[in-house]
């Protein structure tokens, strides 16, 4: 069974570690305090440390899958792209497979609607987890880790 780490990258990064159809652990890593003089440089090293800790604690992760960053400009886009670069470097360093999945693809896969609401996604993640998920970041990470067909993504322009 493949161990998958699903990530919803942001200042509050949702994570979900799955093995087969079982959630090993999920939650949210809060990087909002990783600011240094108004910059987010520490955020990137904090993510790298968290990835290493997870890798060491949970055994070898064979796939890291993330929700693809949206390019809307501004600080949120810069942070998301920086976090994605850290994950990609981590994958390269440890021989871990990397995939990304578009938000609309994830929504369509789990709800049948590429424009599903956060509430719809949280309900679906709670159903899969067998418990109420804490927030939309954890919900997205759970769904990302259970997504099966990231390489055959729904067209980005839908």
C-alpha positions, 0 to 999 in steps of 0.5 A, spaced: 500 500 500 502 506 498 503 512 503 500 518 500 501 525 504 496 530 501 497 537 502 493 544 501 499 549 502 498 555 505 499 559 512 495 554 515 497 548 511 492 542 511 495 535 511 493 528 510 497 522 511 494 515 508 496 508 507 491 505 502 484 507 504 486 509 511 487 516 514 494 515 518 493 522 521 491 529 518 490 536 521 493 543 520 500 545 520 500 553 522 505 557 519 502 564 520 507 565 526 513 564 521 514 571 519 520 575 520 520 582 519 514 582 515 517 576 510 515 569 510 522 566 509 522 562 515 515 559 513 519 555 507 524 552 512 518 551 517 515 547 512 521 543 510 522 541 517 515 539 518 516 534 512 522 531 514 518 530 521 512 527 518 517 523 513 521 520 519 515 519 524 510 515 519 515 511 515 517 512 507 512 517 504 511 514 496 507 520 494 506 527 495 500 530 492 498 538 493 492 542 491 495 546 485 497 553 486 492 559 483 496 564 480 492 570 482 498 575 484 500 578 491 502 575 497 498 569 497 500 566 490 508 568 492 507 564 498 503 558 495 509 558 489 514 558 494 511 552 498 510 548 492 517 549 490 519 546 497 515 540 497 518 539 490 525 539 492 523 535 498 521 530 493 527 530 489 531 529 495 528 523 497 526 520 491 518 521 492 513 522 487 510 528 486 503 530 483 498 536 483 491 537 482 487 542 480 481 545 485 476 544 480 478 537 478 478 535 486 471 538 487 468 534 481 471 528 483 468 528 490 462 532 489 460 531 481 461 539 481 467 542 479 465 549 483 462 545 489 462 549 496 467 549 501 461 546 505 460 541 500 468 539 500 468 539 508 462 534 508 465 529 503 471 529 507 468 528 513 464 522 510 471 519 508 474 520 515 468 518 519 468 524 523 467 531 523 474 535 520 476 541 523 476 546 517 476 546 510 484 546 510 484 539 513 478 537 508 482 539 502 488 535 504 484 529 506 481 529 499 487 530 496 490 524 499 484 520 497 484 523 489 486 517 485 487 520 478 491 527 478 494 525 472 488 525 468 485 532 471 479 536 469 481 541 464 483 548 468 479 552 464 472 549 467 
